[in-house]
């Protein structure tokens, strides 16, 4: 990225006059219109120009960056907003120093001190930077709002001369004066002085870790050390305006909680392993809105019988654990009184014994499930208040595929578990897709729909690998449509067949026009034509029914896919027919002959 200080194009009246003479062959009206358009663009407020340039700019496309760089060379009015757009989101230090040729040189051999294993084309400095060169670097650095640094960019893109230059700037003022967001994905202590130099008072969001994980919402934790702890301890003083922090130590993050205990403006925290004492410290933060953490061994409540209680404006909580029993223990010993969104992620099912995993017929012989769904739901209802609107409980990443399949057979969601969640009457989104819901009846689902009448999204047992015929029928789906008028997303397994459409509840159900597609997992189906007609009556805009994508299923489950494919075909015909009838009705109304 090379954006030197270019000559500014004159947009005075003489320049426009010259443009006018060269275009004398065009009609005068057309010339005047084009000239007026150009003048209007130049008179636009800077905020409007930033919006226009942001629409043009795309960090992933080279031609987009070239376009913005060209706009920066157009006129004085465009220069500042164009440069701000071009440099707003920057990755690595290499682009800054690439603008300093011939001082900045591209080299292939890296110093051994920086643990380079293979040659790469990076930037070095042939001489110390002059004051004029620092001014150029500073001009562009002040445009950077978001800076992302990874291990490869530190090791492969720059050498130790560039690192020392960044640490030893000639002025006391920070180089990145307007930095709002910093992401640092490296844990080598030789680069920590450089990281420390980036801590500026303007930072609002900071993410620190050894690497970013695949889900983009968490990171691989830092290995604990005295130097890193000292650096983190200085965050509150150097970056007092931090609103979002993502940082974790590999074993536990209690030290981080001690550092941020006085950050009264912190809004969002994603960290590593916490225990009851750490959570008690975080409960004192008055501004905290979202909290994401892991648990290994939750421990007892701190200070005797005192239970950590979040009474502030905390609205979002995400807990990750290696076993559901740990989540149950955690929820039993903590209280979230204002939380609206809850996500529980069980990443591995360590509760299953090795003998269960080694046995070929364990899928059929396990009788006493080690996971207590009822205990989990009871602790959930004790921990959270009725303010909860979103609930997600995820078992999808529980170890190997075979282990997940065994786990899904043991995670059965029955009526008692439903009863524990019924008081959450404000629910708008429910995701319990990994649970086996084969024991849930139409009557139970009706009770759920009546209690959670605000539901907009429901994902209920449609991705479980437990191959059992569901107790739910088409009547259960009717109850859901009848009582949850805001529904727009349904993922649920049920037995689909023809029902009596002249009897309740079908005859008294108002159709839902918000739903355009549903997911039915491996739901059994009989009489696809009748099912398609019933679905169309309940959901007139439904055009697609998605089924589970599995390579092989034993009979009769493998035959259901063809039945649902026929439903899809019938729905297309029914939808198009409804559109034609609506059009004909409109025409008939417009051209109706008088009596």
N, C-alpha and C positions, 0 to 999 in steps of 0.2 A: 504494500500500500504506500504509494509515493505521492504526497500532496505538498509540493513546495509552494512558497509564496509567489504566486503568479502575477504578471502585470494585470491590472484591473482595466476592464473594458470601459471606455468613456460612453456614457449614455446622455450626454448633453444635447442641446438643441442642434448644434452643428452636426453631431453624429447622426441624429435623426434626419437632418436635411440631406446629408450625403446619401443615407439609405433611401430617401425620397427621390433623389435624382436618379439613382441607379434603377429605381422601379417606376420610372416615368411612363413606361409602356402600359402599366396597369391603370384601370379606371381610378379616378381621383377618390371616389367614395370608398373603394376597396382599400386603397392605401391609407386613408384616414382611419378606417375601422381597425386595420391591423396595428397602426401606430397607437391608437387609443388603447387597444388591448395590451400592448407592451407597457405603456405608461401605467395602466391599472395594476399590472402584475408587480411593477417596481414600487408602487405605492401601498401594496398590501402590508398589514402589520406583521412583525416578526413571528408572532405566534401562529398566524395563518400560514406563513411560508414554512414553518417547522412542520405543520400538519401536512402540507403538500409534499414536502421532501420526504417525510416519514412514509407516505403512501408509495412514493417511488422507490424508496430504499428497501433492499432485501439483503441481509448479511450473508446469505448463502449463495448469492449470485454476483459474479465478478462484474458483469455488464452493468448491474445496478450501482455498484460502488464507483465504477468509471463515470456513470452519468452524474452522480452526486458530486464527484470531484470536478467534473466539467462545469457544473453549476456554480461551484465555489470560485471558479475563475471568471465568471461572467461579469459580475459587477459588485460594488461594495455592499449593496443591499443584500445580495445573495450570499456573500462570503461567510459571514458568521453563522447564520442558520444552517448553511450547507455543511460547514465543517463540524458543527455540533451534531448533525445527523450522521455524518460519515464516521465520526470517532465515538459516538455515544456508547456503543457496545463493542468493546475491544477484547481480543483474546491474545494474551502474551505481550511481551515487551518488544518483540522483533519489529512490528510495524513502526513503532516510534523511532527506532534508530536506523531503520532502512531509509529514512528521509534525509540522512546526514551524509550522503555520498559526496566526496570520495573518502571522508574520514571513516565512515562505516564500511567495513569490508565483509564480504561473504567468504567464510572459511569452511573447510571440511574437517580438519583435524581439531578435536576438542582436547583441552587439558585433562590429564589423567586424574587430577584432583576432583574432577566433577563426575567421576565414575562412568565415563562413556564407554560403552561396549562396541559401538559401531560408528563409523564416520557419518556425519550428517552436515547439511549445509546450514550453518548458523551465522550470526552476526558478531563481529568483534570490532574494536576501536583501534585504529592505528596510532592515534595520539589522544591525549586528554581533550575533552570538549572545551572549546572556546566559549566565551560569554555569549556570542552571537548564536552558536549552535545550541547552547542551553535555552536561549530564548525561543528557538524554533521548537525544541522538544517540549518546553513549557507551554507554548501556545497550543499545541495539539493535546498535551496531557490534560489541560484544563477543560477540554471538550469532552473528556471521557467521564461518563456517568456510571458505567458498569465495566469491571475489569475481571477477567477470568484467567487464572494461572494454573497450569497443570505441570506435572513432573517432567513430561517430555519437552515442554516449552522452556523450562528452566535449564534442562540438561542439553537439549539438542539445538535450541534456537539462539541462545546467547552464551557468551563465555564469561569467565571471571572478571574481565575488564568491564564489561557492561554491568555486571552485578555490583562491582565496587563503585562505578560511576553513579548508579541509582542510589546507593546508600550514602554517598558523599556528594550531595548536591551543593553548589556554591552558595546557596542562600538558606536562611533558616526556615523560610516558608516551605510547606510541603509541595512536592511536585504535582500531585494529583489533588488540586484544591477543591474540585467539585465532584469527587468520587462519592457515589451514593450506594453502590453495591459492589462487594468484593467476594470473589470465590477463589479459594486457595486449596488446590488438591495436591499436596506434597507434604511429607513429614521429615525430610532431611534437615537436620539441625544447622547445617552449613548455610542454608538459605533463610533461616529465621530472622537474622538482622534485616534482610530485605523485606520480609513480611512485616516486621515491626515498623519500617519506614512508610508502609502503606496505611497504617492506622491513622486516619485523619478524622477530625470532628464531624465532617459532613456525612460519614457513612451511616446508612439506615439499615442495610441488610448485609450480613456476613455469613459465609459458609466456609467452614474449615474442616478438612479431613485428609486422609491419605489418598483417597480417590472417591469419585462419585459412583454410587451404586447404580444398577441397571434401572431401577424404578424411578430415578431422578428425584425422589422425595427423601432419600436418606443417603448416608455416605459410609464408606469404610472408615472405622475409627482410627484416631491417632494413637500411636504407642506412647504410654505415659512417660514423662521425664520431667526433671526439675526445671529445665530450660523452657519447655512448653508451658508448664504450669505458671512460671513467672511471667511469660508472655501473655497468657490468658488473664492473669491477675491484673494486667495493665489495661485491659480492654475498657473497663468502666471509666477510667480517667481519660484515655486517649480518644475513645469513641462514645461519648455520653449520649448520642442521639440514636443509638442502635434500637431498632424496632423488631428486627427478625434475626435470629441466631440459629444456625445449624452447626453443631459441633459435638463430638463424642470421643471419649477415651475407650480403649479396647476392653478394659475390664469393668470399670464403672465410671460414672460421670458425677460422683458426689462432689469432686473438687470444683467442677464447673458450676454446680448449684451454689457453692460457697462464694464463688466470684460474682455471680449475678444476683445475689440476694438483695442488693440495694438498687437494682436497676428498675426504677419505678415506671419507666416508659417502655419497657419490653413488652411487645405484643404477641410474638410468635416464637416458640422455642421447639426445636427438634434436637434431641440429644440421645445419649446412649442409655446404659443400664442405670436405673434409679431404684432406691429402696424407700421405705416409709419415711425415714428421717429426711432424706433429700426432698421428697414431695412435701413434707411439712414446711421446709424452707421456701419452696416455690409457692406454697399456698398464700404466703404473705405478699406476693407481688400483686398490686392492685389493678394493673393494666393488662395482665396476661389474658389473651383471647384464645390461643390455641397451644396445645401441648402434645408432643409426640415423644414417646420414650419406650425403652425396653425393660423387661424384668427378667431376672434369673432366679434369685432367691429373695423374695420380697422382705422377709424378716418381720419382726413384731412392730407394732405401733410405737413411735418414740415417746419418751417421757411417760412411761406407765401406760395408762388406759386412754390417753389422748389420741383421737383419730384425726389424721390430716384432713382438713375440710376446706374445699375451694368455694368460697362464697362470693368471689369477685365476678367480673364479667367474662370468665372463661366459658367459651361456647363450643370449642372443638377439642376432643381428646382422642388420641390414637395410642393403643397399647400393643406392643409386640412381645410375644413370649414363646418359649420353646415347648410349653405344655399348657393345656387348658386348666390343669389344677393350679398352676401358678397364677393364671388370670383370676380364677375363683378366689384364691387367697388374697390377691391384691384388692379386688373389688370389695371384699368383706371388710378390709381394714382402711378404707378411704371413702370420702364422700365428695361428689361433684354436684353442687346444688343448682348451678345455672347452665350446665352443659346442654347443648342442642344437637350436637353431632358426635356420635361415638363409633369408633372402628376398633375391633379387636382382631388381631392377626396372630394365629397360631402357626408358626413356621415349621415346626417339626413335632411329631407325635411320639415323644420319648416315653409316654406312659405305656406303650405296647412292649411286651417282653420279647426277648430274643426268640423264645420258643414259639411265640405266635408267628413271628416272621419266617421261621425256618420250616414250619409245617405247611405242607402243600394243601391240606384241607382246612386250614385255619379259617377260611372264609365261612365255613359252615359249622365249625365246632366251637367257636368262641361264644359262650353263653352269658358271661357276666362282664359287661363292658366296663373297662377301667375308667372311662370318662363319664362323669355325672353331668349330663346336660341340665337336669333339674337343679343341681347345685350351682351351676354356672348362671342359670337364669335367675335363681333366687338372689344370688349375690349381686347380679346386675340390677335388679329392681331395688335393692337396698342402697346401692352405691349412687344411682342417678335418680334425679327427680323427674316429675312428669313433664318437664320442659323439653325433654328429648324429642327431636323431630326426625333424625336420621340414625338408623342402626345398621351396622355392617359387622358380621362375624364371619371371618374368612379362615378356612382350613385348606385352601387350595394349594399351598406350597409346603405341605407337610412331608418332606423327604422324598423318597423315591416313589415311582409310580405304583409299585406294588404296595408299598406302605400306605400311600394315600387311599388305595382301594380298600385295604383292610380297615383303615380309619373311618372311611365313609360308611362302612357297614356297622360301625359301633356308634356313630353319631346320629342317634335317632331323636327326632323332635316330636314329642307327644303332647297331649292335652295339658298336662301339668306344666310343661314349659311354656305353653301358650298362655296359661292363666297368669303366670308371673309377669308377662309383658302387656297384658290387657290394660293396666292403668295408664300406659303411655298413649293417651288419647290424642296427642298432637302429632303423632307420627305422619310423615309425608313420604319417607323412603325407608323401605325395609329390605335388607339383603341377607337372607339366610340360605343361599343357594346350595352350599355344600352339605347341609343337613338332609337326612333322609326323612321325608314327610309322608311316608306311606301309611302311617296310622292316623293322619288327620282326615276327619270326615267332613262331609258337606255342612253339617250342623256346626262343627267347630269353626270352619272357615266363615260361616255366616256370622258367628259371634265375633270373630276377628274383624270382619268388615264393618260391623256395626260399631265396634269400639274404636277402630282406626278409620273413621269415615273421611279423614283428610288425605288419605293415601294418594300419592301421585305415581309412585314407582314401587312395585313389589317383585322381588326375586326370591322364590320360595321353593327350594328343593329340586330345581330343574336340572342341576348339574351333578347331583349325587350319582355315584357309580353303583349304588345298591340296586340290583335288578329285581325289584318287587313291584307288583301291580299296585298303583296308588288307590287309596280309598276314595279320593276325591273324584267326582263325576262332573259332567257338564253343568249340573245344577249348582255346584260350588262356584264355577265361573260366573254363572248368572247372579249369584248372591254378591259376588265381588263387584260386578258392573252396577248392580242395583244400589248398593249402599256407598260405594266410593265414587262419587261423581267426578272427581278431579283426576282419575287414573289416566295415565298416558303411556305407561310401560308395564307390561306383564310378562314375567317368566315363571312358569309353573307347570308341573306335570299333573295330568288328570285323565280319567277315562272318558274319551269322547265318543258319544253315540247319540242316536236320535232320542229326543224327549218330547213330551206333550207340550206344544207351544201354546195351547189354549188354557193351560192351568198355571197357577202361581208356582214359582215367582216369575217365570218367563213373561206371562201375559201382563204383568204390572211393572216391568222393568223399562226404563227410558234408555234408549240407545246412547252409546258413547261415541262421539265423532272425533275425539282426540287421538284415539289409538289407530295406528296404521300398520303395526306389525306386532306379533307376539312370539315368544319362544316357549315351546312345549316339551323340550327335552326328548325323552323316549316314551311319550304318552301313548297308550293303546288307543286305537281308533277303529270304529265299526260304522259302516255306511257313510263314506266320505261326502256324498252328495247332500245328505241331510245335515251333517255337521257343518258343511260350508254354508248352507242356507241359514242355519241358526247363528253362526258366527257373523254373517253379514247383517242379520237383523239386529244383533246386539251391538256390532261395531261396523257401521256402514262404510267407513273409510279404510277398513282393514284390507290390505292387499297381499300381505306376506305372512306365512306361518313358518318359522324357523325351527328346525329339529336338531338334536344333538349329532355332532359329527364324530362318529366312532367307526373304526375300521371294521370291526366284527362284533356282532351281538348274537347270543343264542336265541333260537326260536322261543316265543313268537316275536320278540322285540325287534329282530331284524326286518320283519315284514311291515312294521308300522310306518317306516319311512315312505314307502310307496303310497300308502293311504293319505299321508299328509301332503305328498306331492300332488295328488289329485285334488285335494282341498285347495291348494294354491291355484291350480288351473281354474277351478270353479269360481273362486273368489274374483279372479280377473274378469271373468265373464259377467258375474253379478254386479261388480263395480261399474263396468262399462255400460251395462244395461241400465243401471240407476242413473248414470249421467245422461244417457239418451232420453230416458223418461223425464228427467228434470228439464232438459232442453225443450222437449216437445210440450211439456206443461207450460213453460214460459211462453213459447210461441203461441200456444192456444189461448193463453190469457191475453196476450197483446193483440191478437187478431180476432177476438171473440165477437161474433156478430150480435148486434143488438136484438132484443126480443121484438 
